[in-house]
């Protein structure tokens, strides 16, 4: 996740809803945009590894 944060700072908001990312083929995370429950419905990037 730290790599994604650095990537977004360097390149801007280039991750699209449904994109996957990771350091290698065994480490894959899926990115989804959704409304935040904590921050009054602001859009947030929600990432999961698919194991949940």
Secondary structure, 3 states (H helix, E strand, C coil): CHHHHHHHHHHCCCCCCCCEEEEECCEEEEEEEEECCCCCCCEEEEEECCCC
